[in-house]
């Protein structure tokens, strides 16, 4: 993924994030992190990286929403086992999206599995498009800015540490950052589990 972003820059970032947001399981967040680190090395502009990632996230999610809204329900109701499952599940999903749709769409942007599926589910659940669009845009902008800036400044910090103190200190900084990212990932999984249980 980093090689793709390195060679094709913002176009690759846009395509990977847009396709992931539309429902294709691709590493969109990894592409954003790679582009932001390249920006920290002077190869890309961080403002352009954030704007492109946000636009790709919003466009991809809206494509996924409309695919779910126009064809998702028909697909679920076409086959026997899926029809029985969706008959039980869809009413609950629609009620959930009526009550918690906005915040679900916003938070889904920060969780890898939900980032791929939430737009489809919102469309299938017939969530009002303006509500979806506003919360989705807010989530896409916040996600791209947060992940982009963290990776950008982490890339700067690692490069400075290696330049000033040598490879071992730079490696130590990378390990510390990996632990922090792992802790954040663990925390997000716990929040997701708590959200689904409530």
Protein Blocks (a to p, Z undefined) as FASTA:
>chain_A
ZZmmmmnmmmmmmmmmmmmmnopacdfklmmmmmmmmmmnopacfklmmmmmmmmmmmmm
mmmmmmmmmmmmmmmmmpmklmmmmmmmmmmmmmmmmmmmmmmmmmmmmpmklmmmmmmm
mmmnopafklmmmmmmmmmmmmmmmmmmmmmmmmmmmmmmmmmnojklmmmmmmmmmmmm
mmmmmmmmmmmmmmmmZZ
